[in-house]
Amino acid sequence: MVEVQLEPDDRLLLYTDGITEVFNSRGEMLGIPGLQEFVREASSVPAEEMMQKVLDGVAAWREGAPTDDVSLMLVHVH
């Protein structure tokens, strides 16, 4: 078990494998490293916009419609 102390303005992103197990037109899986890159890029926008920016990045990466459930939750510490 790992404990992390969250500070004001920290963000915690929770997701299902339907976010990371998507493939592009070359058959490459996004994976956790790909999601981390989208999160890094989205971390500069306000928390209210961050989740949509991450989802947009995943949708742009993915070829075709989702084939699995997609759940994403962003927790913003105040």
All heavy atoms as a GROMACS GRO file, in nm:
protein
  605
    1MET      N    1   0.084  -0.117   0.000
    1MET     CA    2   0.000   0.000   0.000
    1MET      C    3   0.089   0.124   0.000
    1MET      O    4   0.189   0.131   0.070
    1MET     CB    5  -0.090  -0.001   0.123
    1MET     CG    6  -0.187   0.112   0.125
    1MET     SD    7  -0.313   0.083   0.250
    1MET     CE    8  -0.299   0.232   0.341
    2VAL      N    9   0.049   0.222  -0.078
    2VAL     CA   10   0.123   0.347  -0.087
    2VAL      C   11   0.031   0.459  -0.042
    2VAL      O   12  -0.085   0.467  -0.084
    2VAL     CB   13   0.169   0.372  -0.232
    2VAL    CG1   14   0.236   0.507  -0.243
    2VAL    CG2   15   0.261   0.262  -0.280
    3GLU      N   16   0.083   0.544   0.044
    3GLU     CA   17   0.007   0.662   0.086
    3GLU      C   18   0.073   0.785   0.029
    3GLU      O   19   0.196   0.796   0.027
    3GLU     CB   20   0.004   0.672   0.239
    3GLU     CG   21  -0.082   0.566   0.302
    3GLU     CD   22  -0.099   0.588   0.452
    3GLU    OE1   23  -0.095   0.706   0.497
    3GLU    OE2   24  -0.116   0.487   0.522
    4VAL      N   25  -0.010   0.876  -0.020
    4VAL     CA   26   0.039   1.000  -0.080
    4VAL      C   27  -0.035   1.115  -0.014
    4VAL      O   28  -0.159   1.112  -0.003
    4VAL     CB   29   0.015   1.002  -0.232
    4VAL    CG1   30   0.058   1.132  -0.294
    4VAL    CG2   31   0.086   0.884  -0.299
    5GLN      N   32   0.037   1.214   0.029
    5GLN     CA   33  -0.024   1.333   0.087
    5GLN      C   34  -0.061   1.427  -0.028
    5GLN      O   35   0.027   1.472  -0.102
    5GLN     CB   36   0.074   1.402   0.182
    5GLN     CG   37   0.017   1.526   0.249
    5GLN     CD   38  -0.094   1.492   0.347
    5GLN    OE1   39  -0.089   1.392   0.417
    5GLN    NE2   40  -0.195   1.575   0.351
    6LEU      N   41  -0.189   1.456  -0.044
    6LEU     CA   42  -0.233   1.548  -0.148
    6LEU      C   43  -0.235   1.690  -0.094
    6LEU      O   44  -0.275   1.712   0.020
    6LEU     CB   45  -0.371   1.508  -0.199
    6LEU     CG   46  -0.379   1.370  -0.265
    6LEU    CD1   47  -0.523   1.337  -0.300
    6LEU    CD2   48  -0.290   1.364  -0.388
    7GLU      N   49  -0.192   1.780  -0.176
    7GLU     CA   50  -0.185   1.922  -0.140
    7GLU      C   51  -0.288   2.001  -0.219
    7GLU      O   52  -0.336   1.955  -0.323
    7GLU     CB   53  -0.044   1.976  -0.172
    7GLU     CG   54   0.069   1.903  -0.102
    7GLU     CD   55   0.069   1.921   0.048
    7GLU    OE1   56   0.021   2.024   0.097
    7GLU    OE2   57   0.119   1.830   0.117
    8PRO      N   58  -0.324   2.120  -0.174
    8PRO     CA   59  -0.416   2.203  -0.251
    8PRO      C   60  -0.369   2.220  -0.394
    8PRO      O   61  -0.250   2.238  -0.421
    8PRO     CB   62  -0.416   2.337  -0.175
    8PRO     CG   63  -0.383   2.298  -0.035
    8PRO     CD   64  -0.284   2.184  -0.048
    9ASP      N   65  -0.462   2.208  -0.486
    9ASP     CA   66  -0.445   2.219  -0.631
    9ASP      C   67  -0.387   2.093  -0.695
    9ASP      O   68  -0.366   2.089  -0.816
    9ASP     CB   69  -0.364   2.342  -0.672
    9ASP     CG   70  -0.404   2.392  -0.810
    9ASP    OD1   71  -0.524   2.380  -0.845
    9ASP    OD2   72  -0.318   2.439  -0.885
   10ASP      N   73  -0.361   1.987  -0.616
   10ASP     CA   74  -0.322   1.859  -0.676
   10ASP      C   75  -0.440   1.802  -0.752
   10ASP      O   76  -0.556   1.832  -0.722
   10ASP     CB   77  -0.280   1.758  -0.568
   10ASP     CG   78  -0.139   1.781  -0.518
   10ASP    OD1   79  -0.065   1.863  -0.577
   10ASP    OD2   80  -0.102   1.716  -0.418
   11ARG      N   81  -0.410   1.718  -0.849
   11ARG     CA   82  -0.513   1.651  -0.928
   11ARG      C   83  -0.484   1.502  -0.929
   11ARG      O   84  -0.371   1.460  -0.941
   11ARG     CB   85  -0.514   1.705  -1.070
   11ARG     CG   86  -0.543   1.854  -1.077
   11ARG     CD   87  -0.524   1.906  -1.216
   11ARG     NE   88  -0.532   2.052  -1.216
   11ARG     CZ   89  -0.528   2.125  -1.327
   11ARG    NH1   90  -0.513   2.067  -1.445
   11ARG    NH2   91  -0.536   2.255  -1.320
   12LEU      N   92  -0.590   1.425  -0.919
   12LEU     CA   93  -0.580   1.281  -0.919
   12LEU      C   94  -0.671   1.230  -1.031
   12LEU      O   95  -0.789   1.265  -1.036
   12LEU     CB   96  -0.627   1.226  -0.783
   12LEU     CG   97  -0.625   1.077  -0.761
   12LEU    CD1   98  -0.481   1.025  -0.765
   12LEU    CD2   99  -0.690   1.043  -0.629
   13LEU      N  100  -0.615   1.151  -1.122
   13LEU     CA  101  -0.690   1.102  -1.237
   13LEU      C  102  -0.708   0.952  -1.223
   13LEU      O  103  -0.611   0.877  -1.209
   13LEU     CB  104  -0.612   1.134  -1.365
   13LEU     CG  105  -0.687   1.119  -1.494
   13LEU    CD1  106  -0.794   1.227  -1.506
   13LEU    CD2  107  -0.592   1.127  -1.611
   14LEU      N  108  -0.832   0.907  -1.224
   14LEU     CA  109  -0.867   0.765  -1.215
   14LEU      C  110  -0.928   0.724  -1.348
   14LEU      O  111  -1.009   0.799  -1.405
   14LEU     CB  112  -0.966   0.741  -1.101
   14LEU     CG  113  -0.924   0.796  -0.965
   14LEU    CD1  114  -1.041   0.790  -0.867
   14LEU    CD2  115  -0.806   0.719  -0.911
   15TYR      N  116  -0.893   0.605  -1.397
   15TYR     CA  117  -0.941   0.564  -1.528
   15TYR      C  118  -0.954   0.412  -1.538
   15TYR      O  119  -0.892   0.339  -1.460
   15TYR     CB  120  -0.847   0.614  -1.638
   15TYR     CG  121  -0.706   0.561  -1.624
   15TYR    CD1  122  -0.667   0.444  -1.689
   15TYR    CD2  123  -0.612   0.626  -1.544
   15TYR    CE1  124  -0.539   0.394  -1.674
   15TYR    CE2  125  -0.484   0.576  -1.529
   15TYR     CZ  126  -0.448   0.459  -1.595
   15TYR     OH  127  -0.322   0.409  -1.580
   16THR      N  128  -1.032   0.367  -1.634
   16THR     CA  129  -1.043   0.223  -1.662
   16THR      C  130  -0.952   0.188  -1.780
   16THR      O  131  -0.904   0.277  -1.851
   16THR     CB  132  -1.188   0.184  -1.696
   16THR    OG1  133  -1.229   0.256  -1.813
   16THR    CG2  134  -1.282   0.215  -1.580
   17ASP      N  135  -0.934   0.060  -1.802
   17ASP     CA  136  -0.846   0.016  -1.910
   17ASP      C  137  -0.898   0.051  -2.049
   17ASP      O  138  -0.824   0.044  -2.147
   17ASP     CB  139  -0.815  -0.133  -1.900
   17ASP     CG  140  -0.938  -0.222  -1.915
   17ASP    OD1  141  -1.050  -0.170  -1.927
   17ASP    OD2  142  -0.921  -0.345  -1.916
   18GLY      N  143  -1.024   0.091  -2.059
   18GLY     CA  144  -1.076   0.137  -2.188
   18GLY      C  145  -1.010   0.265  -2.235
   18GLY      O  146  -1.018   0.301  -2.353
   19ILE      N  147  -0.942   0.334  -2.146
   19ILE     CA  148  -0.867   0.455  -2.182
   19ILE      C  149  -0.730   0.417  -2.239
   19ILE      O  150  -0.688   0.472  -2.341
   19ILE     CB  151  -0.847   0.545  -2.057
   19ILE    CG1  152  -0.980   0.600  -2.006
   19ILE    CG2  153  -0.749   0.658  -2.086
   19ILE    CD1  154  -1.039   0.713  -2.087
   20THR      N  155  -0.661   0.324  -2.178
   20THR     CA  156  -0.524   0.292  -2.219
   20THR      C  157  -0.514   0.182  -2.324
   20THR      O  158  -0.416   0.176  -2.397
   20THR     CB  159  -0.440   0.250  -2.096
   20THR    OG1  160  -0.505   0.142  -2.030
   20THR    CG2  161  -0.422   0.368  -2.002
   21GLU      N  162  -0.613   0.095  -2.332
   21GLU     CA  163  -0.606  -0.017  -2.426
   21GLU      C  164  -0.679   0.015  -2.556
   21GLU      O  165  -0.769  -0.057  -2.600
   21GLU     CB  166  -0.662  -0.144  -2.360
   21GLU     CG  167  -0.574  -0.189  -2.243
   21GLU     CD  168  -0.628  -0.310  -2.169
   21GLU    OE1  169  -0.737  -0.360  -2.203
   21GLU    OE2  170  -0.560  -0.354  -2.075
   22VAL      N  171  -0.638   0.126  -2.617
   22VAL     CA  172  -0.691   0.166  -2.748
   22VAL      C  173  -0.576   0.166  -2.849
   22VAL      O  174  -0.460   0.184  -2.811
   22VAL     CB  175  -0.759   0.305  -2.743
   22VAL    CG1  176  -0.880   0.302  -2.654
   22VAL    CG2  177  -0.663   0.413  -2.696
   23PHE      N  178  -0.609   0.145  -2.974
   23PHE     CA  179  -0.508   0.131  -3.078
   23PHE      C  180  -0.525   0.237  -3.186
   23PHE      O  181  -0.637   0.276  -3.218
   23PHE     CB  182  -0.518  -0.008  -3.140
   23PHE     CG  183  -0.484  -0.118  -3.044
   23PHE    CD1  184  -0.581  -0.172  -2.960
   23PHE    CD2  185  -0.355  -0.165  -3.034
   23PHE    CE1  186  -0.549  -0.271  -2.870
   23PHE    CE2  187  -0.322  -0.265  -2.944
   23PHE     CZ  188  -0.420  -0.318  -2.861
   24ASN      N  189  -0.413   0.282  -3.241
   24ASN     CA  190  -0.417   0.378  -3.351
   24ASN      C  191  -0.420   0.304  -3.484
   24ASN      O  192  -0.425   0.180  -3.487
   24ASN     CB  193  -0.300   0.478  -3.341
   24ASN     CG  194  -0.164   0.414  -3.360
   24ASN    OD1  195  -0.151   0.299  -3.402
   24ASN    ND2  196  -0.060   0.488  -3.328
   25SER      N  197  -0.413   0.377  -3.593
   25SER     CA  198  -0.423   0.316  -3.726
   25SER      C  199  -0.304   0.227  -3.760
   25SER      O  200  -0.311   0.145  -3.851
   25SER     CB  201  -0.438   0.426  -3.831
   25SER     OG  202  -0.323   0.511  -3.830
   26ARG      N  203  -0.194   0.240  -3.686
   26ARG     CA  204  -0.076   0.155  -3.707
   26ARG      C  205  -0.076   0.032  -3.616
   26ARG      O  206   0.020  -0.042  -3.611
   26ARG     CB  207   0.052   0.236  -3.686
   26ARG     CG  208   0.069   0.348  -3.788
   26ARG     CD  209   0.200   0.424  -3.769
   26ARG     NE  210   0.214   0.483  -3.638
   26ARG     CZ  211   0.178   0.606  -3.604
   26ARG    NH1  212   0.124   0.686  -3.693
   26ARG    NH2  213   0.196   0.651  -3.481
   27GLY      N  214  -0.184   0.015  -3.539
   27GLY     CA  215  -0.194  -0.100  -3.449
   27GLY      C  216  -0.118  -0.084  -3.320
   27GLY      O  217  -0.098  -0.180  -3.247
   28GLU      N  218  -0.076   0.038  -3.288
   28GLU     CA  219  -0.002   0.065  -3.165
   28GLU      C  220  -0.099   0.096  -3.052
   28GLU      O  221  -0.191   0.176  -3.070
   28GLU     CB  222   0.091   0.185  -3.184
   28GLU     CG  223   0.192   0.166  -3.294
   28GLU     CD  224   0.262   0.295  -3.335
   28GLU    OE1  225   0.199   0.402  -3.332
   28GLU    OE2  226   0.380   0.286  -3.371
   29MET      N  227  -0.077   0.033  -2.937
   29MET     CA  228  -0.162   0.059  -2.821
   29MET      C  229  -0.115   0.186  -2.750
   29MET      O  230   0.006   0.209  -2.735
   29MET     CB  231  -0.157  -0.058  -2.724
   29MET     CG  232  -0.256  -0.046  -2.609
   29MET     SD  233  -0.275  -0.194  -2.509
   29MET     CE  234  -0.126  -0.188  -2.413
   30LEU      N  235  -0.210   0.267  -2.707
   30LEU     CA  236  -0.177   0.391  -2.634
   30LEU      C  237  -0.100   0.358  -2.507
   30LEU      O  238   0.006   0.415  -2.482
   30LEU     CB  239  -0.305   0.468  -2.601
   30LEU     CG  240  -0.287   0.596  -2.522
   30LEU    CD1  241  -0.205   0.698  -2.600
   30LEU    CD2  242  -0.421   0.654  -2.482
   31GLY      N  243  -0.152   0.272  -2.423
   31GLY     CA  244  -0.086   0.232  -2.300
   31GLY      C  245  -0.076   0.344  -2.198
   31GLY      O  246  -0.121   0.456  -2.220
   32ILE      N  247  -0.017   0.311  -2.086
   32ILE     CA  248   0.000   0.408  -1.977
   32ILE      C  249   0.095   0.521  -2.017
   32ILE      O  250   0.066   0.638  -1.990
   32ILE     CB  251   0.043   0.338  -1.847
   32ILE    CG1  252  -0.070   0.247  -1.798
   32ILE    CG2  253   0.080   0.440  -1.739
   32ILE    CD1  254  -0.033   0.156  -1.683
   33PRO      N  255   0.208   0.492  -2.084
   33PRO     CA  256   0.296   0.602  -2.125
   33PRO      C  257   0.225   0.704  -2.216
   33PRO      O  258   0.246   0.825  -2.202
   33PRO     CB  259   0.410   0.533  -2.199
   33PRO     CG  260   0.414   0.395  -2.141
   33PRO     CD  261   0.269   0.360  -2.116
   34GLY      N  262   0.143   0.657  -2.306
   34GLY     CA  263   0.068   0.749  -2.394
   34GLY      C  264  -0.030   0.833  -2.316
   34GLY      O  265  -0.043   0.954  -2.339
   35LEU      N  266  -0.100   0.770  -2.222
   35LEU     CA  267  -0.193   0.845  -2.137
   35LEU      C  268  -0.118   0.948  -2.054
   35LEU      O  269  -0.162   1.062  -2.039
   35LEU     CB  270  -0.273   0.750  -2.047
   35LEU     CG  271  -0.368   0.818  -1.949
   35LEU    CD1  272  -0.472   0.901  -2.023
   35LEU    CD2  273  -0.433   0.715  -1.858
   36GLN      N  274  -0.002   0.909  -2.000
   36GLN     CA  275   0.077   1.003  -1.921
   36GLN      C  276   0.114   1.126  -2.003
   36GLN      O  277   0.114   1.238  -1.950
   36GLN     CB  278   0.204   0.935  -1.869
   36GLN     CG  279   0.178   0.836  -1.758
   36GLN     CD  280   0.301   0.757  -1.720
   36GLN    OE1  281   0.387   0.727  -1.804
   36GLN    NE2  282   0.310   0.720  -1.594
   37GLU      N  283   0.144   1.108  -2.129
   37GLU     CA  284   0.178   1.222  -2.215
   37GLU      C  285   0.057   1.315  -2.232
   37GLU      O  286   0.070   1.437  -2.223
   37GLU     CB  287   0.227   1.173  -2.351
   37GLU     CG  288   0.273   1.285  -2.441
   37GLU     CD  289   0.387   1.368  -2.384
   37GLU    OE1  290   0.471   1.314  -2.309
   37GLU    OE2  291   0.392   1.489  -2.414
   38PHE      N  292  -0.061   1.258  -2.254
   38PHE     CA  293  -0.182   1.341  -2.265
   38PHE      C  294  -0.209   1.415  -2.135
   38PHE      O  295  -0.250   1.532  -2.136
   38PHE     CB  296  -0.304   1.256  -2.303
   38PHE     CG  297  -0.300   1.202  -2.443
   38PHE    CD1  298  -0.347   1.075  -2.470
   38PHE    CD2  299  -0.250   1.276  -2.548
   38PHE    CE1  300  -0.344   1.024  -2.599
   38PHE    CE2  301  -0.246   1.227  -2.677
   38PHE     CZ  302  -0.293   1.100  -2.703
   39VAL      N  303  -0.187   1.350  -2.023
   39VAL     CA  304  -0.208   1.414  -1.892
   39VAL      C  305  -0.108   1.527  -1.872
   39VAL      O  306  -0.145   1.635  -1.827
   39VAL     CB  307  -0.199   1.310  -1.777
   39VAL    CG1  308  -0.197   1.379  -1.641
   39VAL    CG2  309  -0.315   1.212  -1.786
   40ARG      N  310   0.019   1.504  -1.909
   40ARG     CA  311   0.119   1.612  -1.898
   40ARG      C  312   0.077   1.734  -1.981
   40ARG      O  313   0.086   1.846  -1.935
   40ARG     CB  314   0.255   1.563  -1.947
   40ARG     CG  315   0.344   1.506  -1.839
   40ARG     CD  316   0.487   1.493  -1.890
   40ARG     NE  317   0.554   1.366  -1.880
   40ARG     CZ  318   0.515   1.244  -1.914
   40ARG    NH1  319   0.400   1.223  -1.964
   40ARG    NH2  320   0.589   1.139  -1.898
   41GLU      N  321   0.034   1.708  -2.103
   41GLU     CA  322  -0.008   1.817  -2.191
   41GLU      C  323  -0.130   1.890  -2.135
   41GLU      O  324  -0.141   2.011  -2.149
   41GLU     CB  325  -0.040   1.762  -2.331
   41GLU     CG  326   0.082   1.711  -2.405
   41GLU     CD  327   0.046   1.635  -2.532
   41GLU    OE1  328  -0.073   1.628  -2.569
   41GLU    OE2  329   0.140   1.582  -2.595
   42ALA      N  330  -0.221   1.816  -2.074
   42ALA     CA  331  -0.344   1.874  -2.022
   42ALA      C  332  -0.327   1.938  -1.886
   42ALA      O  333  -0.415   2.013  -1.841
   42ALA     CB  334  -0.454   1.767  -2.016
   43SER      N  335  -0.217   1.913  -1.819
   43SER     CA  336  -0.200   1.964  -1.682
   43SER      C  337  -0.185   2.116  -1.677
   43SER      O  338  -0.200   2.175  -1.571
   43SER     CB  339  -0.080   1.898  -1.615
   43SER     OG  340   0.041   1.937  -1.678
   44SER      N  341  -0.160   2.178  -1.790
   44SER     CA  342  -0.144   2.324  -1.792
   44SER      C  343  -0.277   2.398  -1.802
   44SER      O  344  -0.281   2.519  -1.783
   44SER     CB  345  -0.053   2.366  -1.908
   44SER     OG  346  -0.114   2.331  -2.031
   45VAL      N  347  -0.386   2.326  -1.831
   45VAL     CA  348  -0.516   2.392  -1.841
   45VAL      C  349  -0.588   2.382  -1.707
   45VAL      O  350  -0.554   2.299  -1.623
   45VAL     CB  351  -0.603   2.330  -1.954
   45VAL    CG1  352  -0.533   2.342  -2.089
   45VAL    CG2  353  -0.640   2.188  -1.924
   46PRO      N  354  -0.689   2.467  -1.685
   46PRO     CA  355  -0.765   2.457  -1.559
   46PRO      C  356  -0.824   2.317  -1.541
   46PRO      O  357  -0.855   2.248  -1.640
   46PRO     CB  358  -0.875   2.562  -1.577
   46PRO     CG  359  -0.821   2.658  -1.678
   46PRO     CD  360  -0.736   2.576  -1.770
   47ALA      N  361  -0.840   2.276  -1.418
   47ALA     CA  362  -0.892   2.142  -1.387
   47ALA      C  363  -1.026   2.117  -1.455
   47ALA      O  364  -1.054   2.005  -1.498
   47ALA     CB  365  -0.904   2.124  -1.236
   48GLU      N  366  -1.107   2.221  -1.469
   48GLU     CA  367  -1.239   2.206  -1.530
   48GLU      C  368  -1.229   2.164  -1.676
   48GLU      O  369  -1.322   2.108  -1.731
   48GLU     CB  370  -1.318   2.338  -1.520
   48GLU     CG  371  -1.350   2.381  -1.379
   48GLU     CD  372  -1.232   2.448  -1.308
   48GLU    OE1  373  -1.137   2.495  -1.375
   48GLU    OE2  374  -1.233   2.450  -1.184
   49GLU      N  375  -1.116   2.191  -1.741
   49GLU     CA  376  -1.097   2.158  -1.882
   49GLU      C  377  -1.007   2.036  -1.902
   49GLU      O  378  -1.003   1.979  -2.011
   49GLU     CB  379  -1.033   2.277  -1.954
   49GLU     CG  380  -1.116   2.404  -1.949
   49GLU     CD  381  -1.039   2.525  -2.000
   49GLU    OE1  382  -0.946   2.508  -2.081
   49GLU    OE2  383  -1.074   2.636  -1.958
   50MET      N  384  -0.937   1.996  -1.799
   50MET     CA  385  -0.836   1.892  -1.812
   50MET      C  386  -0.892   1.758  -1.857
   50MET      O  387  -0.837   1.694  -1.946
   50MET     CB  388  -0.761   1.876  -1.680
   50MET     CG  389  -0.649   1.775  -1.686
   50MET     SD  390  -0.561   1.768  -1.528
   50MET     CE  391  -0.447   1.637  -1.562
   51MET      N  392  -1.000   1.714  -1.795
   51MET     CA  393  -1.054   1.584  -1.828
   51MET      C  394  -1.094   1.576  -1.975
   51MET      O  395  -1.064   1.478  -2.043
   51MET     CB  396  -1.174   1.550  -1.739
   51MET     CG  397  -1.216   1.406  -1.753
   51MET     SD  398  -1.329   1.349  -1.625
   51MET     CE  399  -1.474   1.442  -1.662
   52GLN      N  400  -1.160   1.679  -2.025
   52GLN     CA  401  -1.201   1.679  -2.166
   52GLN      C  402  -1.081   1.679  -2.258
   52GLN      O  403  -1.080   1.613  -2.361
   52GLN     CB  404  -1.293   1.798  -2.196
   52GLN     CG  405  -1.355   1.789  -2.335
   52GLN     CD  406  -1.440   1.663  -2.352
   52GLN    OE1  407  -1.529   1.636  -2.273
   52GLN    NE2  408  -1.410   1.585  -2.455
   53LYS      N  409  -0.977   1.752  -2.221
   53LYS     CA  410  -0.856   1.755  -2.302
   53LYS      C  411  -0.791   1.616  -2.309
   53LYS      O  412  -0.746   1.574  -2.416
   53LYS     CB  413  -0.758   1.859  -2.247
   53LYS     CG  414  -0.639   1.886  -2.336
   53LYS     CD  415  -0.565   2.011  -2.290
   53LYS     CE  416  -0.439   2.036  -2.368
   53LYS     NZ  417  -0.459   2.074  -2.505
   54VAL      N  418  -0.788   1.544  -2.199
   54VAL     CA  419  -0.735   1.408  -2.199
   54VAL      C  420  -0.822   1.317  -2.286
   54VAL      O  421  -0.771   1.241  -2.370
   54VAL     CB  422  -0.724   1.352  -2.055
   54VAL    CG1  423  -0.690   1.204  -2.056
   54VAL    CG2  424  -0.620   1.430  -1.975
   55LEU      N  425  -0.954   1.325  -2.269
   55LEU     CA  426  -1.045   1.243  -2.351
   55LEU      C  427  -1.030   1.275  -2.499
   55LEU      O  428  -1.034   1.184  -2.583
   55LEU     CB  429  -1.189   1.264  -2.306
   55LEU     CG  430  -1.228   1.200  -2.173
   55LEU    CD1  431  -1.367   1.245  -2.132
   55LEU    CD2  432  -1.219   1.049  -2.180
   56ASP      N  433  -1.012   1.402  -2.532
   56ASP     CA  434  -0.993   1.441  -2.673
   56ASP      C  435  -0.864   1.382  -2.728
   56ASP      O  436  -0.859   1.337  -2.843
   56ASP     CB  437  -0.991   1.594  -2.687
   56ASP     CG  438  -1.127   1.657  -2.662
   56ASP    OD1  439  -1.229   1.586  -2.660
   56ASP    OD2  440  -1.130   1.781  -2.644
   57GLY      N  441  -0.758   1.380  -2.647
   57GLY     CA  442  -0.632   1.321  -2.690
   57GLY      C  443  -0.645   1.172  -2.718
   57GLY      O  444  -0.595   1.121  -2.818
   58VAL      N  445  -0.716   1.102  -2.628
   58VAL     CA  446  -0.738   0.958  -2.647
   58VAL      C  447  -0.820   0.933  -2.772
   58VAL      O  448  -0.788   0.845  -2.853
   58VAL     CB  449  -0.805   0.896  -2.522
   58VAL    CG1  450  -0.847   0.752  -2.548
   58VAL    CG2  451  -0.712   0.904  -2.402
   59ALA      N  452  -0.926   1.012  -2.792
   59ALA     CA  453  -1.011   0.995  -2.910
   59ALA      C  454  -0.934   1.021  -3.039
   59ALA      O  455  -0.953   0.952  -3.139
   59ALA     CB  456  -1.133   1.087  -2.900
   60ALA      N  457  -0.844   1.120  -3.038
   60ALA     CA  458  -0.764   1.150  -3.156
   60ALA      C  459  -0.666   1.037  -3.185
   60ALA      O  460  -0.633   1.009  -3.301
   60ALA     CB  461  -0.691   1.282  -3.138
   61TRP      N  462  -0.615   0.972  -3.082
   61TRP     CA  463  -0.521   0.861  -3.097
   61TRP      C  464  -0.592   0.737  -3.153
   61TRP      O  465  -0.540   0.669  -3.240
   61TRP     CB  466  -0.459   0.827  -2.962
   61TRP     CG  467  -0.380   0.701  -2.960
   61TRP    CD1  468  -0.426   0.576  -2.934
   61TRP    CD2  469  -0.241   0.686  -2.988
   61TRP    NE1  470  -0.326   0.484  -2.942
   61TRP    CE2  471  -0.209   0.550  -2.976
   61TRP    CE3  472  -0.140   0.776  -3.022
   61TRP    CZ2  473  -0.082   0.501  -2.996
   61TRP    CZ3  474  -0.012   0.726  -3.041
   61TRP    CH2  475   0.016   0.590  -3.029
   62ARG      N  476  -0.710   0.710  -3.101
   62ARG     CA  477  -0.783   0.587  -3.130
   62ARG      C  478  -0.836   0.586  -3.273
   62ARG      O  479  -0.886   0.685  -3.324
   62ARG     CB  480  -0.902   0.577  -3.033
   62ARG     CG  481  -0.984   0.453  -3.045
   62ARG     CD  482  -1.107   0.457  -2.956
   62ARG     NE  483  -1.197   0.562  -3.002
   62ARG     CZ  484  -1.241   0.661  -2.925
   62ARG    NH1  485  -1.206   0.671  -2.800
   62ARG    NH2  486  -1.322   0.752  -2.975
   63GLU      N  487  -0.825   0.470  -3.336
   63GLU     CA  488  -0.887   0.452  -3.468
   63GLU      C  489  -1.025   0.391  -3.446
   63GLU      O  490  -1.039   0.288  -3.382
   63GLU     CB  491  -0.803   0.361  -3.556
   63GLU     CG  492  -0.866   0.340  -3.692
   63GLU     CD  493  -0.784   0.250  -3.782
   63GLU    OE1  494  -0.720   0.157  -3.730
   63GLU    OE2  495  -0.786   0.275  -3.902
   64GLY      N  496  -1.127   0.457  -3.498
   64GLY     CA  497  -1.263   0.405  -3.486
   64GLY      C  498  -1.327   0.435  -3.352
   64GLY      O  499  -1.274   0.509  -3.270
   65ALA      N  500  -1.441   0.372  -3.333
   65ALA     CA  501  -1.519   0.391  -3.210
   65ALA      C  502  -1.458   0.310  -3.096
   65ALA      O  503  -1.387   0.213  -3.120
   65ALA     CB  504  -1.662   0.347  -3.234
   66PRO      N  505  -1.486   0.351  -2.972
   66PRO     CA  506  -1.437   0.273  -2.858
   66PRO      C  507  -1.490   0.130  -2.863
   66PRO      O  508  -1.604   0.107  -2.903
   66PRO     CB  509  -1.494   0.346  -2.736
   66PRO     CG  510  -1.534   0.481  -2.784
   66PRO     CD  511  -1.564   0.467  -2.929
   67THR      N  512  -1.408   0.035  -2.823
   67THR     CA  513  -1.451  -0.105  -2.820
   67THR      C  514  -1.466  -0.156  -2.677
   67THR      O  515  -1.501  -0.271  -2.656
   67THR     CB  516  -1.347  -0.194  -2.894
   67THR    OG1  517  -1.220  -0.176  -2.832
   67THR    CG2  518  -1.340  -0.158  -3.041
   68ASP      N  519  -1.440  -0.071  -2.579
   68ASP     CA  520  -1.449  -0.108  -2.438
   68ASP      C  521  -1.510   0.011  -2.364
   68ASP      O  522  -1.516   0.122  -2.418
   68ASP     CB  523  -1.308  -0.138  -2.383
   68ASP     CG  524  -1.308  -0.211  -2.249
   68ASP    OD1  525  -1.418  -0.239  -2.196
   68ASP    OD2  526  -1.200  -0.239  -2.198
   69ASP      N  527  -1.554  -0.013  -2.241
   69ASP     CA  528  -1.605   0.098  -2.161
   69ASP      C  529  -1.492   0.197  -2.134
   69ASP      O  530  -1.377   0.159  -2.123
   69ASP     CB  531  -1.665   0.048  -2.029
   69ASP     CG  532  -1.560  -0.011  -1.937
   69ASP    OD1  533  -1.490  -0.104  -1.981
   69ASP    OD2  534  -1.546   0.036  -1.823
   70VAL      N  535  -1.528   0.323  -2.128
   70VAL     CA  536  -1.431   0.430  -2.103
   70VAL      C  537  -1.480   0.509  -1.983
   70VAL      O  538  -1.586   0.571  -1.988
   70VAL     CB  539  -1.416   0.522  -2.226
   70VAL    CG1  540  -1.326   0.640  -2.194
   70VAL    CG2  541  -1.362   0.443  -2.345
   71SER      N  542  -1.403   0.505  -1.874
   71SER     CA  543  -1.436   0.583  -1.756
   71SER      C  544  -1.314   0.662  -1.714
   71SER      O  545  -1.202   0.610  -1.712
   71SER     CB  546  -1.479   0.493  -1.640
   71SER     OG  547  -1.596   0.422  -1.674
   72LEU      N  548  -1.338   0.789  -1.682
   72LEU     CA  549  -1.232   0.878  -1.640
   72LEU      C  550  -1.288   0.970  -1.534
   72LEU      O  551  -1.395   1.027  -1.552
   72LEU     CB  552  -1.182   0.959  -1.760
   72LEU     CG  553  -1.062   1.050  -1.740
   72LEU    CD1  554  -0.936   0.968  -1.718
   72LEU    CD2  555  -1.043   1.140  -1.861
   73MET      N  556  -1.217   0.982  -1.423
   73MET     CA  557  -1.262   1.071  -1.317
   73MET      C  558  -1.143   1.156  -1.273
   73MET      O  559  -1.033   1.104  -1.250
   73MET     CB  560  -1.314   0.991  -1.197
   73MET     CG  561  -1.363   1.081  -1.084
   73MET     SD  562  -1.451   0.996  -0.951
   73MET     CE  563  -1.325   0.889  -0.886
   74LEU      N  564  -1.165   1.284  -1.264
   74LEU     CA  565  -1.062   1.377  -1.220
   74LEU      C  566  -1.103   1.434  -1.084
   74LEU      O  567  -1.212   1.486  -1.069
   74LEU     CB  568  -1.045   1.491  -1.321
   74LEU     CG  569  -0.948   1.601  -1.281
   74LEU    CD1  570  -0.805   1.548  -1.277
   74LEU    CD2  571  -0.957   1.719  -1.378
   75VAL      N  572  -1.013   1.421  -0.987
   75VAL     CA  573  -1.035   1.477  -0.853
   75VAL      C  574  -0.939   1.595  -0.840
   75VAL      O  575  -0.818   1.580  -0.859
   75VAL     CB  576  -1.006   1.372  -0.743
   75VAL    CG1  577  -1.021   1.434  -0.606
   75VAL    CG2  578  -1.095   1.250  -0.760
   76HIS      N  579  -0.994   1.711  -0.809
   76HIS     CA  580  -0.913   1.832  -0.791
   76HIS      C  581  -0.920   1.870  -0.644
   76HIS      O  582  -1.026   1.896  -0.590
   76HIS     CB  583  -0.969   1.944  -0.879
   76HIS     CG  584  -0.888   2.068  -0.874
   76HIS    ND1  585  -0.940   2.192  -0.903
   76HIS    CD2  586  -0.757   2.090  -0.847
   76HIS    CE1  587  -0.847   2.284  -0.892
   76HIS    NE2  588  -0.734   2.224  -0.857
   77VAL      N  589  -0.805   1.872  -0.578
   77VAL     CA  590  -0.798   1.902  -0.436
   77VAL      C  591  -0.800   2.052  -0.417
   77VAL      O  592  -0.720   2.124  -0.477
   77VAL     CB  593  -0.671   1.841  -0.373
   77VAL    CG1  594  -0.662   1.876  -0.226
   77VAL    CG2  595  -0.667   1.691  -0.394
   78HIS      N  596  -0.890   2.100  -0.332
   78HIS     CA  597  -0.899   2.244  -0.303
   78HIS      C  598  -0.841   2.273  -0.166
   78HIS      O  599  -0.827   2.194  -0.082
   78HIS     CB  600  -1.042   2.294  -0.309
   78HIS     CG  601  -1.095   2.295  -0.447
   78HIS    ND1  602  -1.071   2.396  -0.537
   78HIS    CD2  603  -1.171   2.205  -0.514
   78HIS    CE1  604  -1.130   2.370  -0.651
   78HIS    NE2  605  -1.192   2.255  -0.640
   0.00000   0.00000   0.00000
